[in-house]
Every structure is written in structure tokens, then in C-alpha cells.
Amino acid sequence: MSDFILQWFPIIFGFGVLAAFGWVITIGIVQQVRERRKRARRLARPPGHFVFAKIMDTVGPMERGEKYEQPLDRDLEAQGLGMVTGGGT
């Protein structure tokens, strides 16, 4: 019986290594396909929108940033809707 196992061991071991290699390749292909699908969905989304708001308040730029820009930026980012890119005078 031990001669039989010793004779077949390299073949069985080789098939085990081949199966493990095939499994790793399959997992890699599946991950690659998932990433491509994610990328395709991300690219299929419509681009963002540019929104311009003119605030008719007599406060200066520093006060306007504290009063309007910072709270708006915080709320937009918290909801994942965008960000404030800057203010002007």
C-alpha cells in the first residue's frame, strides 16, 4: 500500500498545486471583472452640476465665509452631494 501512495503522491500533489493555481487565477479574473464593472458604472453616471449662488448680503468676505460658505460646505460633504470650491467678493 505504501508503494502505491509513494508512486501516486507526485501526481496527486501536482493536481493539488494545479487546482490551487487555477483557483487563484479564477479569483483574480473575478476581481478584475468586478473592478471593470464598477468603473463602467462610475463612468456611466452623469457628470456633476455646477451651481452658482449670489448672496446679496453686505457682510465682508471673511464673515461671509463663516456665515455661508463653511456651513454649506460642511452640509454638502456630509450628505455626499459636493463641496464649496470658493467664494468671491
TORMAR-560187 format. One record per atom (N, C-alpha, C, O): x, y, z negated. Coordinates in Angstrom, 1 decimal. Layout:
// residues N
<pt px="X" py="Y" pz="Z"/>
...
// end
This chain:
// residues 89
<pt px="0.8" py="-1.2" pz="0.0"/>
<pt px="0.0" py="0.0" pz="0.0"/>
<pt px="0.9" py="1.3" pz="0.0"/>
<pt px="0.5" py="2.2" pz="0.7"/>
<pt px="2.0" py="1.2" pz="-0.8"/>
<pt px="2.8" py="2.4" pz="-0.8"/>
<pt px="3.5" py="2.7" pz="0.5"/>
<pt px="3.8" py="3.8" pz="0.8"/>
<pt px="3.8" py="1.6" pz="1.2"/>
<pt px="4.4" py="1.8" pz="2.6"/>
<pt px="3.5" py="2.5" pz="3.5"/>
<pt px="3.8" py="3.4" pz="4.3"/>
<pt px="2.2" py="2.2" pz="3.4"/>
<pt px="1.2" py="2.8" pz="4.2"/>
<pt px="1.1" py="4.3" pz="3.9"/>
<pt px="1.0" py="5.1" pz="4.8"/>
<pt px="1.1" py="4.7" pz="2.6"/>
<pt px="1.0" py="6.1" pz="2.2"/>
<pt px="2.2" py="6.8" pz="2.7"/>
<pt px="2.1" py="7.9" pz="3.2"/>
<pt px="3.4" py="6.2" pz="2.5"/>
<pt px="4.6" py="6.9" pz="2.9"/>
<pt px="4.7" py="7.1" pz="4.4"/>
<pt px="5.3" py="8.1" pz="4.9"/>
<pt px="4.1" py="6.2" pz="5.2"/>
<pt px="4.1" py="6.3" pz="6.6"/>
<pt px="3.1" py="7.4" pz="7.1"/>
<pt px="3.5" py="8.1" pz="8.1"/>
<pt px="2.0" py="7.5" pz="6.5"/>
<pt px="1.0" py="8.4" pz="6.9"/>
<pt px="1.1" py="9.8" pz="6.2"/>
<pt px="0.4" py="10.8" pz="6.7"/>
<pt px="1.9" py="9.9" pz="5.2"/>
<pt px="2.0" py="11.2" pz="4.5"/>
<pt px="2.4" py="12.4" pz="5.3"/>
<pt px="1.7" py="13.4" pz="5.2"/>
<pt px="3.4" py="12.2" pz="6.2"/>
<pt px="3.8" py="13.4" pz="7.0"/>
<pt px="2.6" py="13.8" pz="7.9"/>
<pt px="2.4" py="15.0" pz="8.2"/>
<pt px="1.9" py="12.9" pz="8.5"/>
<pt px="0.8" py="13.2" pz="9.4"/>
<pt px="-0.3" py="13.9" pz="8.6"/>
<pt px="-0.9" py="14.9" pz="9.0"/>
<pt px="-0.7" py="13.3" pz="7.4"/>
<pt px="-1.8" py="13.9" pz="6.6"/>
<pt px="-1.3" py="15.3" pz="6.2"/>
<pt px="-2.1" py="16.2" pz="6.2"/>
<pt px="-0.1" py="15.4" pz="5.7"/>
<pt px="0.4" py="16.7" pz="5.3"/>
<pt px="0.4" py="17.7" pz="6.4"/>
<pt px="0.0" py="18.9" pz="6.3"/>
<pt px="0.8" py="17.3" pz="7.6"/>
<pt px="0.8" py="18.2" pz="8.8"/>
<pt px="-0.6" py="18.6" pz="9.1"/>
<pt px="-0.8" py="19.8" pz="9.5"/>
<pt px="-1.6" py="17.7" pz="9.1"/>
<pt px="-3.0" py="18.2" pz="9.3"/>
<pt px="-3.5" py="19.1" pz="8.2"/>
<pt px="-4.3" py="20.0" pz="8.5"/>
<pt px="-3.0" py="18.9" pz="7.0"/>
<pt px="-3.4" py="19.9" pz="5.9"/>
<pt px="-2.8" py="21.3" pz="6.2"/>
<pt px="-3.5" py="22.3" pz="6.0"/>
<pt px="-1.6" py="21.3" pz="6.6"/>
<pt px="-1.0" py="22.6" pz="6.9"/>
<pt px="-1.7" py="23.2" pz="8.1"/>
<pt px="-1.9" py="24.4" pz="8.1"/>
<pt px="-2.0" py="22.4" pz="9.1"/>
<pt px="-2.7" py="22.9" pz="10.3"/>
<pt px="-4.1" py="23.5" pz="9.9"/>
<pt px="-4.5" py="24.5" pz="10.4"/>
<pt px="-4.8" py="22.8" pz="9.1"/>
<pt px="-6.1" py="23.2" pz="8.6"/>
<pt px="-6.0" py="24.5" pz="7.9"/>
<pt px="-6.8" py="25.4" pz="8.0"/>
<pt px="-5.0" py="24.7" pz="7.0"/>
<pt px="-4.8" py="25.9" pz="6.2"/>
<pt px="-4.4" py="27.0" pz="7.2"/>
<pt px="-5.0" py="28.1" pz="7.0"/>
<pt px="-3.6" py="26.8" pz="8.1"/>
<pt px="-3.2" py="27.8" pz="9.1"/>
<pt px="-4.5" py="28.3" pz="9.9"/>
<pt px="-4.7" py="29.5" pz="10.1"/>
<pt px="-5.3" py="27.3" pz="10.3"/>
<pt px="-6.5" py="27.6" pz="11.1"/>
<pt px="-7.4" py="28.4" pz="10.2"/>
<pt px="-8.1" py="29.3" pz="10.7"/>
<pt px="-7.5" py="28.1" pz="8.9"/>
<pt px="-8.4" py="28.9" pz="8.0"/>
<pt px="-7.9" py="30.3" pz="7.9"/>
<pt px="-8.7" py="31.2" pz="7.9"/>
<pt px="-6.6" py="30.5" pz="7.7"/>
<pt px="-6.1" py="31.9" pz="7.6"/>
<pt px="-6.3" py="32.7" pz="8.9"/>
<pt px="-6.7" py="33.8" pz="8.8"/>
<pt px="-6.1" py="32.0" pz="10.0"/>
<pt px="-6.4" py="32.7" pz="11.3"/>
<pt px="-7.9" py="33.1" pz="11.5"/>
<pt px="-8.2" py="34.2" pz="11.9"/>
<pt px="-8.7" py="32.2" pz="11.1"/>
<pt px="-10.2" py="32.4" pz="11.1"/>
<pt px="-10.6" py="33.6" pz="10.2"/>
<pt px="-11.3" py="34.5" pz="10.7"/>
<pt px="-10.1" py="33.6" pz="9.0"/>
<pt px="-10.3" py="34.7" pz="8.1"/>
<pt px="-9.8" py="36.0" pz="8.7"/>
<pt px="-10.5" py="37.1" pz="8.6"/>
<pt px="-8.7" py="36.0" pz="9.3"/>
<pt px="-8.1" py="37.3" pz="9.9"/>
<pt px="-9.0" py="37.7" pz="11.1"/>
<pt px="-9.2" py="38.9" pz="11.2"/>
<pt px="-9.5" py="36.8" pz="11.9"/>
<pt px="-10.3" py="37.2" pz="13.0"/>
<pt px="-11.7" py="37.8" pz="12.5"/>
<pt px="-12.1" py="38.8" pz="13.0"/>
<pt px="-12.2" py="37.2" pz="11.5"/>
<pt px="-13.5" py="37.6" pz="10.9"/>
<pt px="-13.3" py="39.0" pz="10.4"/>
<pt px="-14.2" py="39.9" pz="10.6"/>
<pt px="-12.2" py="39.3" pz="9.7"/>
<pt px="-12.0" py="40.6" pz="9.1"/>
<pt px="-11.8" py="41.6" pz="10.2"/>
<pt px="-12.2" py="42.8" pz="10.1"/>
<pt px="-11.1" py="41.3" pz="11.3"/>
<pt px="-10.8" py="42.1" pz="12.4"/>
<pt px="-12.2" py="42.5" pz="13.1"/>
<pt px="-12.4" py="43.7" pz="13.4"/>
<pt px="-13.0" py="41.6" pz="13.3"/>
<pt px="-14.4" py="41.8" pz="13.9"/>
<pt px="-15.2" py="42.7" pz="13.0"/>
<pt px="-15.8" py="43.7" pz="13.5"/>
<pt px="-15.1" py="42.5" pz="11.7"/>
<pt px="-15.9" py="43.4" pz="10.7"/>
<pt px="-15.4" py="44.8" pz="10.8"/>
<pt px="-16.2" py="45.8" pz="10.8"/>
<pt px="-14.1" py="45.0" pz="10.8"/>
<pt px="-13.5" py="46.3" pz="10.9"/>
<pt px="-13.9" py="47.0" pz="12.2"/>
<pt px="-14.2" py="48.2" pz="12.2"/>
<pt px="-13.9" py="46.3" pz="13.3"/>
<pt px="-14.3" py="46.9" pz="14.6"/>
<pt px="-15.7" py="47.3" pz="14.6"/>
<pt px="-16.1" py="48.3" pz="15.1"/>
<pt px="-16.6" py="46.5" pz="14.0"/>
<pt px="-18.0" py="46.8" pz="13.9"/>
<pt px="-18.2" py="48.0" pz="13.0"/>
<pt px="-19.0" py="48.9" pz="13.4"/>
<pt px="-17.5" py="48.1" pz="11.9"/>
<pt px="-17.6" py="49.3" pz="11.0"/>
<pt px="-17.2" py="50.5" pz="11.8"/>
<pt px="-17.8" py="51.6" pz="11.7"/>
<pt px="-16.1" py="50.4" pz="12.5"/>
<pt px="-15.5" py="51.6" pz="13.3"/>
<pt px="-16.6" py="52.0" pz="14.3"/>
<pt px="-16.8" py="53.2" pz="14.6"/>
<pt px="-17.2" py="51.0" pz="15.0"/>
<pt px="-18.1" py="51.3" pz="16.1"/>
<pt px="-19.4" py="52.0" pz="15.5"/>
<pt px="-19.9" py="52.9" pz="16.1"/>
<pt px="-19.8" py="51.5" pz="14.3"/>
<pt px="-21.0" py="52.2" pz="13.6"/>
<pt px="-20.6" py="53.6" pz="13.2"/>
<pt px="-21.4" py="54.5" pz="13.4"/>
<pt px="-19.4" py="53.8" pz="12.7"/>
<pt px="-19.0" py="55.1" pz="12.3"/>
<pt px="-18.9" py="56.1" pz="13.5"/>
<pt px="-19.3" py="57.2" pz="13.4"/>
<pt px="-18.4" py="55.6" pz="14.6"/>
<pt px="-18.3" py="56.4" pz="15.8"/>
<pt px="-19.6" py="56.7" pz="16.5"/>
<pt px="-19.8" py="57.6" pz="17.2"/>
<pt px="-20.6" py="55.8" pz="16.2"/>
<pt px="-21.9" py="55.9" pz="16.8"/>
<pt px="-22.8" py="57.0" pz="16.1"/>
<pt px="-23.7" py="57.5" pz="16.7"/>
<pt px="-22.4" py="57.3" pz="14.9"/>
<pt px="-23.1" py="58.3" pz="14.1"/>
<pt px="-23.0" py="59.7" pz="14.8"/>
<pt px="-22.0" py="60.0" pz="15.4"/>
<pt px="-24.1" py="60.4" pz="14.7"/>
<pt px="-24.0" py="61.8" pz="15.4"/>
<pt px="-23.0" py="62.6" pz="14.6"/>
<pt px="-22.8" py="62.4" pz="13.4"/>
<pt px="-22.3" py="63.5" pz="15.2"/>
<pt px="-21.4" py="64.4" pz="14.5"/>
<pt px="-22.1" py="65.3" pz="13.6"/>
<pt px="-23.3" py="65.5" pz="13.6"/>
<pt px="-21.3" py="65.8" pz="12.6"/>
<pt px="-21.9" py="66.7" pz="11.6"/>
<pt px="-22.4" py="68.0" pz="12.2"/>
<pt px="-22.2" py="68.3" pz="13.4"/>
<pt px="-23.0" py="68.8" pz="11.4"/>
<pt px="-23.6" py="70.1" pz="11.8"/>
<pt px="-22.8" py="71.2" pz="11.1"/>
<pt px="-22.4" py="71.1" pz="10.0"/>
<pt px="-22.7" py="72.3" pz="11.8"/>
<pt px="-22.1" py="73.5" pz="11.3"/>
<pt px="-23.3" py="74.4" pz="10.8"/>
<pt px="-24.2" py="74.7" pz="11.6"/>
<pt px="-23.2" py="74.8" pz="9.6"/>
<pt px="-24.2" py="75.7" pz="9.0"/>
<pt px="-23.6" py="76.9" pz="8.6"/>
<pt px="-22.6" py="76.9" pz="7.9"/>
<pt px="-24.2" py="78.1" pz="9.0"/>
<pt px="-23.7" py="79.4" pz="8.6"/>
<pt px="-24.7" py="80.0" pz="7.7"/>
<pt px="-25.9" py="80.1" pz="8.1"/>
<pt px="-24.3" py="80.6" pz="6.6"/>
<pt px="-25.2" py="81.3" pz="5.7"/>
<pt px="-24.7" py="82.6" pz="5.4"/>
<pt px="-23.5" py="82.8" pz="5.0"/>
<pt px="-25.5" py="83.6" pz="5.7"/>
<pt px="-25.1" py="85.0" pz="5.4"/>
<pt px="-25.8" py="85.4" pz="4.1"/>
<pt px="-27.1" py="85.5" pz="4.1"/>
<pt px="-25.1" py="85.7" pz="3.1"/>
<pt px="-25.6" py="86.1" pz="1.8"/>
<pt px="-25.6" py="87.6" pz="1.7"/>
<pt px="-24.5" py="88.2" pz="1.7"/>
<pt px="-26.8" py="88.2" pz="1.6"/>
<pt px="-26.9" py="89.6" pz="1.5"/>
<pt px="-26.9" py="90.0" pz="0.0"/>
<pt px="-28.0" py="90.4" pz="-0.5"/>
<pt px="-25.8" py="90.0" pz="-0.6"/>
<pt px="-25.6" py="90.4" pz="-2.0"/>
<pt px="-24.4" py="91.4" pz="-2.0"/>
<pt px="-23.5" py="91.2" pz="-1.3"/>
<pt px="-24.5" py="92.3" pz="-2.9"/>
<pt px="-23.5" py="93.4" pz="-3.0"/>
<pt px="-22.3" py="93.0" pz="-3.9"/>
<pt px="-21.5" py="93.9" pz="-4.2"/>
<pt px="-22.2" py="91.7" pz="-4.3"/>
<pt px="-21.1" py="91.3" pz="-5.1"/>
<pt px="-19.8" py="91.2" pz="-4.2"/>
<pt px="-19.9" py="91.0" pz="-3.0"/>
<pt px="-18.6" py="91.3" pz="-4.9"/>
<pt px="-17.4" py="91.2" pz="-4.2"/>
<pt px="-17.0" py="89.7" pz="-3.8"/>
<pt px="-17.8" py="88.8" pz="-4.3"/>
<pt px="-16.0" py="89.5" pz="-3.1"/>
<pt px="-15.6" py="88.1" pz="-2.6"/>
<pt px="-15.3" py="87.2" pz="-3.8"/>
<pt px="-15.8" py="86.0" pz="-3.7"/>
<pt px="-14.7" py="87.6" pz="-4.8"/>
<pt px="-14.4" py="86.7" pz="-6.0"/>
<pt px="-15.6" py="86.3" pz="-6.7"/>
<pt px="-15.8" py="85.2" pz="-7.0"/>
<pt px="-16.5" py="87.3" pz="-7.0"/>
<pt px="-17.8" py="87.0" pz="-7.7"/>
<pt px="-18.7" py="86.1" pz="-6.8"/>
<pt px="-19.4" py="85.3" pz="-7.3"/>
<pt px="-18.7" py="86.4" pz="-5.5"/>
<pt px="-19.5" py="85.6" pz="-4.5"/>
<pt px="-19.0" py="84.2" pz="-4.5"/>
<pt px="-19.9" py="83.2" pz="-4.5"/>
<pt px="-17.7" py="83.9" pz="-4.6"/>
<pt px="-17.2" py="82.6" pz="-4.6"/>
<pt px="-17.7" py="81.8" pz="-5.9"/>
<pt px="-18.1" py="80.7" pz="-5.8"/>
<pt px="-17.6" py="82.5" pz="-7.0"/>
<pt px="-18.1" py="81.9" pz="-8.3"/>
<pt px="-19.6" py="81.7" pz="-8.3"/>
<pt px="-20.1" py="80.7" pz="-8.8"/>
<pt px="-20.3" py="82.6" pz="-7.7"/>
<pt px="-21.8" py="82.6" pz="-7.8"/>
<pt px="-22.4" py="81.7" pz="-6.8"/>
<pt px="-23.4" py="81.0" pz="-7.1"/>
<pt px="-21.8" py="81.6" pz="-5.6"/>
<pt px="-22.5" py="80.9" pz="-4.5"/>
<pt px="-21.6" py="79.7" pz="-3.9"/>
<pt px="-22.1" py="78.6" pz="-3.9"/>
<pt px="-20.3" py="80.0" pz="-3.6"/>
<pt px="-19.5" py="79.1" pz="-2.9"/>
<pt px="-19.2" py="77.8" pz="-3.7"/>
<pt px="-19.4" py="76.7" pz="-3.3"/>
<pt px="-18.7" py="78.0" pz="-5.0"/>
<pt px="-18.3" py="76.9" pz="-5.8"/>
<pt px="-19.5" py="76.0" pz="-6.1"/>
<pt px="-19.4" py="74.7" pz="-6.0"/>
<pt px="-20.7" py="76.5" pz="-6.6"/>
<pt px="-21.8" py="75.6" pz="-6.9"/>
<pt px="-22.3" py="74.9" pz="-5.6"/>
<pt px="-22.7" py="73.7" pz="-5.7"/>
<pt px="-22.4" py="75.6" pz="-4.5"/>
<pt px="-22.8" py="74.9" pz="-3.3"/>
<pt px="-21.9" py="73.8" pz="-2.9"/>
<pt px="-22.3" py="72.8" pz="-2.5"/>
<pt px="-20.6" py="74.1" pz="-2.9"/>
<pt px="-19.6" py="73.1" pz="-2.6"/>
<pt px="-19.7" py="71.9" pz="-3.5"/>
<pt px="-19.7" py="70.7" pz="-3.0"/>
<pt px="-19.8" py="72.1" pz="-4.8"/>
<pt px="-20.0" py="71.0" pz="-5.7"/>
<pt px="-21.2" py="70.1" pz="-5.5"/>
<pt px="-21.1" py="68.9" pz="-5.5"/>
<pt px="-22.3" py="70.8" pz="-5.2"/>
<pt px="-23.6" py="70.0" pz="-4.9"/>
<pt px="-23.5" py="69.3" pz="-3.6"/>
<pt px="-24.0" py="68.1" pz="-3.5"/>
<pt px="-23.0" py="69.9" pz="-2.6"/>
<pt px="-22.9" py="69.2" pz="-1.3"/>
<pt px="-22.0" py="68.0" pz="-1.4"/>
<pt px="-22.3" py="66.9" pz="-0.9"/>
<pt px="-20.8" py="68.1" pz="-2.0"/>
<pt px="-19.9" py="67.0" pz="-2.1"/>
<pt px="-20.5" py="65.9" pz="-3.0"/>
<pt px="-20.3" py="64.7" pz="-2.8"/>
<pt px="-21.2" py="66.3" pz="-4.1"/>
<pt px="-21.8" py="65.3" pz="-5.0"/>
<pt px="-22.8" py="64.4" pz="-4.3"/>
<pt px="-23.0" py="63.2" pz="-4.6"/>
<pt px="-23.5" py="65.0" pz="-3.3"/>
<pt px="-24.6" py="64.3" pz="-2.5"/>
<pt px="-24.0" py="63.7" pz="-1.2"/>
<pt px="-24.7" py="63.0" pz="-0.5"/>
<pt px="-22.7" py="63.9" pz="-1.0"/>
<pt px="-22.1" py="63.4" pz="0.2"/>
<pt px="-22.6" py="64.0" pz="1.5"/>
<pt px="-22.6" py="63.4" pz="2.6"/>
<pt px="-23.0" py="65.3" pz="1.4"/>
<pt px="-23.5" py="65.9" pz="2.6"/>
<pt px="-22.5" py="66.8" pz="3.3"/>
<pt px="-22.8" py="67.2" pz="4.5"/>
<pt px="-21.4" py="67.2" pz="2.7"/>
<pt px="-20.5" py="68.0" pz="3.3"/>
<pt px="-19.7" py="68.8" pz="2.3"/>
<pt px="-19.6" py="68.5" pz="1.2"/>
<pt px="-19.2" py="70.0" pz="2.8"/>
<pt px="-18.3" py="70.8" pz="2.0"/>
<pt px="-18.4" py="72.2" pz="2.5"/>
<pt px="-18.7" py="72.5" pz="3.6"/>
<pt px="-18.0" py="73.1" pz="1.6"/>
<pt px="-17.9" py="74.5" pz="2.0"/>
<pt px="-16.5" py="74.7" pz="2.5"/>
<pt px="-15.5" py="74.4" pz="1.8"/>
<pt px="-16.3" py="75.3" pz="3.6"/>
<pt px="-14.9" py="75.4" pz="4.2"/>
<pt px="-14.4" py="76.8" pz="4.0"/>
<pt px="-13.2" py="77.0" pz="4.3"/>
<pt px="-15.1" py="77.7" pz="3.4"/>
<pt px="-14.5" py="79.0" pz="3.2"/>
<pt px="-15.6" py="80.1" pz="3.1"/>
<pt px="-16.7" py="79.9" pz="3.5"/>
<pt px="-15.2" py="81.2" pz="2.7"/>
<pt px="-16.1" py="82.4" pz="2.6"/>
<pt px="-15.4" py="83.6" pz="3.3"/>
<pt px="-14.2" py="83.5" pz="3.7"/>
<pt px="-16.1" py="84.6" pz="3.4"/>
<pt px="-15.6" py="85.8" pz="4.1"/>
<pt px="-16.1" py="87.0" pz="3.5"/>
<pt px="-16.9" py="87.0" pz="2.5"/>
<pt px="-15.7" py="88.1" pz="4.0"/>
<pt px="-16.2" py="89.4" pz="3.5"/>
<pt px="-17.1" py="90.1" pz="4.5"/>
<pt px="-17.6" py="91.1" pz="4.2"/>
// end
